[in-house]
Amino acid sequence: MTDEDDFGRPLPNTSPLFNSLTADLVLSSSNSYHFRVHRAILCEASPIFFAALVNLPPLNSSDPPPVQDLAEDGDTVSILLQYIYPMPNPHVTSLATLRLALSAAQRYEITSAIDGLRSSLVTSTFLESDPLGVYAIACELGLTEEAKIASRATLAFDILATSLDTPCLENLTAKDFLRLVRLHQTRSEGAIAAIDCMAPMPHDCCGYTSASPMPEEFSESSHSGSSSHSRSRGHQHHGSGSSPYVRWFATWKAAAIPELKARPRSNVIFDPSFLLSHVKRASRHCAECPPTFMASATQAWLTVLKERVDSLPDTI
């Protein structure tokens, strides 16, 4: 059968999910999709629908249901109705679609849809693929907790490298973006300070104990055999203002600082593969670097350092 509105006009594109024969209302989306629904269910779910529909006259069995035009598109209306009706919640796979649906849910004050879509917004799928997009939506719609969760997820990305053509920037105010930039900068500075201020490594296997940093490419051939041997053991030249030197730690720190400036989290710089790449590089010059790294004292020292970085504020 062909559905018709109350003026006898045909209703194409009727939703298969919402095409009840007992419907007493047809919702028409902005792109002409139609949903045969029940006024009583809409009125219970939304005070806005209640105010709009409560005074409509009862529907006679021989009359077609009246059509209520909506400003939202068909996907948005379908998502809202799936939260209103007793059926499984919709699976929204697009942040753009979720933004429109959540905004509409707030506008119609549909609590079930608001709660469900807020939870969907901060799922790992969206936070890992587009945390800045999640942050922009949360800020735009006044979702404070979701904005904090998203701001933490952005730490895994270099936000200053974000393209100016990124769609979510159109809905993100300068103030909210600046709050995010300051979070990244403050946490980056704190993480670098934690590394700089941490007590020296428990070993000085490379033997360079000058207060000033040892050059990256320390030339062993420039020293006599006895001098090289004493430096490799590293315990004969301590003086005032001197500090232990561990080659793998020095190169690790040099690589960790730019990483923290871009992505101020501990995940990358304390990843075993990241650490071991510097140990392997250092082992070409110092045979004691690998066992120094594996020593329980060193591992405990690194654990404390990571905990200090992780303890820094990580949300706006």
C-alpha positions in Angstrom: 0.0 0.0 0.0 1.0 3.6 -0.6 1.0 5.8 2.6 -0.7 9.2 2.3 -0.7 12.2 4.5 -3.8 14.0 5.7 -4.0 15.9 2.4 -4.0 12.7 0.4 -0.4 13.2 -0.8 1.7 10.0 -1.2 4.4 9.3 1.4 7.5 7.7 -0.2 10.6 6.7 1.7 8.8 5.4 4.7 11.1 3.9 7.3 10.8 0.1 7.6 11.6 0.4 11.3 8.8 2.8 11.9 5.9 1.9 9.7 3.2 0.8 12.2 -0.3 0.2 10.9 -1.6 1.6 14.2 0.3 4.8 13.9 -1.5 8.1 14.6 1.2 10.4 13.4 3.8 10.7 10.6 7.0 12.4 11.2 8.6 13.9 8.1 12.3 14.6 8.0 14.0 17.5 6.2 15.0 15.1 3.4 11.5 13.6 3.1 11.9 10.4 5.0 8.7 9.4 6.9 8.2 7.6 10.2 4.8 6.3 11.2 4.8 6.6 14.9 2.5 6.9 18.0 1.8 10.3 19.7 1.6 8.8 23.1 5.1 7.3 23.0 6.6 10.6 21.7 4.8 12.6 24.4 6.1 10.3 27.2 9.7 10.6 25.9 9.9 14.3 25.2 8.3 17.3 26.8 8.8 19.2 23.6 6.8 16.6 21.6 4.2 16.7 24.3 3.7 20.4 24.0 3.5 20.1 20.2 1.2 17.1 20.0 -1.0 17.2 23.1 -3.7 19.4 21.5 -4.0 17.5 18.3 -7.5 16.1 17.8 -8.0 12.3 18.1 -7.5 10.3 14.9 -10.6 8.6 13.4 -10.0 5.1 12.2 -10.8 6.2 8.6 -8.5 9.2 8.6 -4.8 9.1 7.6 -2.5 10.2 10.3 -1.4 13.9 10.2 2.1 14.7 9.2 4.5 16.6 11.4 7.4 18.2 9.6 10.8 18.2 11.4 14.0 20.2 10.8 16.2 17.1 11.3 17.3 14.7 8.6 16.1 11.1 8.3 19.2 9.5 10.0 18.8 11.8 13.0 15.1 11.2 13.4 15.7 7.4 13.1 18.4 7.5 15.8 16.1 9.4 18.2 13.2 7.1 17.6 15.4 4.0 18.2 16.1 5.4 21.7 12.5 6.3 22.3 11.0 3.0 21.3 11.6 -0.3 23.1 14.3 -1.7 20.7 18.1 -2.0 20.7 19.9 1.3 20.8 21.4 2.4 17.4 25.0 1.9 16.6 26.3 5.3 15.4 29.6 5.0 13.4 30.0 8.6 12.4 31.0 11.5 14.6 29.2 13.9 12.3 26.0 11.9 12.6 26.3 11.5 16.3 26.8 15.3 16.7 23.5 16.0 14.9 21.6 13.3 16.8 22.9 14.4 20.2 22.2 18.1 19.4 18.6 17.1 18.4 18.2 14.9 21.5 19.1 17.9 23.7 16.7 20.1 21.7 13.8 17.7 22.2 14.9 16.9 25.8 14.9 13.1 25.1 16.8 11.8 28.2 17.3 8.3 26.9 18.9 9.5 23.7 21.0 12.1 25.5 22.4 9.5 27.9 23.0 6.9 25.2 24.7 9.3 22.7 26.9 10.8 25.4 28.1 7.4 26.2 28.7 6.6 22.5 30.6 9.9 22.1 33.4 8.8 24.4 33.8 5.2 23.3 37.3 4.0 22.5 36.6 3.9 18.8 36.0 7.7 18.6 38.6 8.7 21.2 41.3 6.7 19.5 40.5 7.8 15.9 39.4 11.4 16.4 39.8 12.8 20.0 39.8 16.4 18.8 36.5 15.8 17.0 35.1 14.3 20.2 36.4 17.3 22.2 34.9 19.8 19.8 31.4 18.2 20.0 31.6 18.0 23.8 32.6 21.6 24.1 29.9 22.7 21.6 27.1 20.9 23.4 28.2 21.8 26.9 29.3 18.3 27.9 31.9 19.1 30.6 32.8 15.5 31.6 33.0 14.3 28.0 35.3 17.3 27.1 37.7 16.3 29.9 37.8 12.7 28.8 38.4 13.8 25.2 41.1 16.2 26.3 43.0 13.4 27.9 42.8 11.3 24.7 44.2 14.2 22.6 47.5 13.9 24.5 48.3 11.0 22.2 48.3 13.4 19.2 50.3 16.5 18.2 47.4 18.9 18.1 49.6 21.8 16.8 50.1 19.7 13.7 46.3 19.6 13.1 45.4 20.7 9.6 43.4 24.0 9.3 41.0 22.1 7.0 40.0 19.7 9.8 36.2 19.9 9.9 35.8 19.8 13.7 37.7 23.1 14.0 34.7 24.9 12.5 32.7 24.1 15.6 35.5 24.6 18.1 35.9 28.1 19.7 39.3 29.7 20.0 38.9 29.7 23.8 38.3 25.9 23.9 41.2 25.2 21.6 43.5 27.4 23.6 42.5 25.5 26.8 43.6 22.3 25.0 46.9 23.8 23.8 47.7 25.0 27.3 47.0 21.5 28.7 49.5 20.0 26.2 52.1 22.7 26.9 51.7 22.5 30.7 51.9 18.7 30.8 54.8 18.7 28.4 56.8 21.1 30.5 55.9 19.2 33.7 57.0 15.9 32.1 60.4 17.3 30.9 60.9 18.9 34.4 60.3 15.5 36.0 63.0 13.9 33.9 65.4 16.8 34.6 64.8 16.9 38.3 64.8 13.2 39.0 67.7 11.9 41.1 70.6 10.6 38.9 70.5 7.1 37.5 71.7 4.4 40.1 74.6 3.5 37.8 77.3 5.4 35.9 78.5 2.5 33.7 79.8 4.8 31.0 81.9 6.7 33.5 81.3 10.2 32.2 80.8 12.2 35.4 81.2 15.8 34.3 78.5 18.1 35.4 78.0 19.2 31.8 76.4 16.7 29.4 78.7 14.3 27.6 78.7 14.7 23.8 76.4 12.3 22.0 79.2 10.7 19.9 81.9 10.1 22.5 85.0 9.1 20.7 86.7 6.3 22.6 89.7 6.3 20.2 90.7 9.8 21.5 91.7 8.3 24.9 94.6 6.0 25.9 93.8 2.5 26.8 94.1 3.0 30.5 92.0 6.2 30.3 89.3 4.4 28.3 89.2 1.6 30.8 88.8 3.9 33.7 86.0 5.7 32.0 84.2 2.5 31.1 84.1 1.5 34.7 83.1 5.0 35.6 83.9 5.3 39.3 87.3 7.1 39.5 86.5 10.7 38.4 83.7 11.8 40.7 84.2 15.4 41.8 82.1 18.2 43.1 79.2 19.0 40.8 79.7 15.8 38.8 76.9 13.4 38.0 76.6 9.8 36.7 76.4 9.3 33.0 74.7 6.4 31.3 74.9 6.6 27.5 71.6 4.9 26.8 69.8 7.2 29.2 71.4 10.3 27.7 70.3 9.4 24.2 66.8 8.2 25.4 66.3 11.6 27.2 67.4 13.5 24.1 64.7 11.6 22.1 62.1 11.7 24.8 62.0 15.5 25.1 60.8 16.2 21.5 58.3 13.3 21.8 56.9 14.8 25.0 56.6 18.2 23.4 54.5 16.8 20.7 52.6 14.1 22.7 53.0 14.6 26.4 52.3 11.1 27.6 54.5 8.3 29.0 53.3 5.6 26.6 55.8 6.1 23.9 58.9 7.1 25.8 58.6 4.3 28.3 57.6 1.7 25.8 60.1 -1.2 26.0 60.9 -1.0 22.2 61.7 2.7 22.5 63.9 2.2 25.5 65.7 -0.8 24.1 66.5 0.9 20.9 68.7 3.3 22.9 70.2 0.5 24.9 71.1 -1.3 21.7 72.6 1.8 20.3 74.6 2.5 23.4 75.9 -1.1 23.6 78.1 -0.4 20.6 80.2 1.9 22.8 79.6 0.4 26.3 79.2 -3.3 27.0 77.8 -2.5 30.4 74.8 -0.5 29.2 72.5 -3.5 28.7 73.1 -5.1 32.1 72.9 -1.6 33.6 69.5 -1.1 32.0 68.2 -4.5 33.1 69.3 -4.1 36.7 66.5 -4.0 39.2 67.6 -0.6 40.6 67.4 0.9 37.1 64.0 -0.6 36.4 62.7 0.7 39.7 64.1 4.1 38.9 62.3 4.2 35.6 59.1 3.0 37.2 59.2 6.0 39.6 60.0 8.4 36.8 57.1 7.1 34.7 54.7 7.4 37.7 55.8 11.0 38.1 55.0 11.7 34.5 51.6 9.9 34.7 50.7 11.8 37.8 50.7 15.2 36.0 47.3 16.8 35.3 45.9 15.2 32.1 42.6 17.0 31.5 41.5 20.5 30.9 
